[in-house]
Amino acid sequence: MRFKPLADHLLAKPLESEEKTEAGIIIPDTAKERPQKAKIIEVGNEVKDIKKNDTVLFAKYSGTEVKMGGEDYIILKEEDVLGIFED
């Protein structure tokens, strides 16, 4: 099944954060923060500055988390994206 976001919405795959601190302490799942970095899977037809496969940083409490096909995704508005990572 394919999902196409409408208007200025984006479908993104959250990228997991580190499981250890810099000091080597393992962070349990219950203490992990929600990821703020994601890879863009699909873009709506009104999105101008972001394209598929971009890796973005988004606002901490933005977006709607959804599960499709056993995978976790987040639906964001273009205005929730703070920046694009460049290689």
ABEGO torsion letter per residue (X at the ends): XBBBBBEABBBBBBBBBBABBAAGBBBBAAABBBBABBBBABBBAABAABBBGBBBBBBAABEBBBBBGGBBBBBBBAAABABBBBX
